[in-house]
């Protein structure tokens, strides 16, 4: 379920930035905080 929530975020950031370099660090930082809430909502 977390993958689906991250998909829209990636598309939004990708469209604005257009470069995979800056998106890589952003995803890593958003992964830890999104993991706990995402799993809780999914359950």
Long-range contacts (C-beta under 8 A, 24 or more apart in sequence): 1-38, 1-39, 1-41, 1-42, 2-34, 2-35, 2-38, 2-39, 2-42, 5-34, 5-38, 6-30, 6-31, 6-34
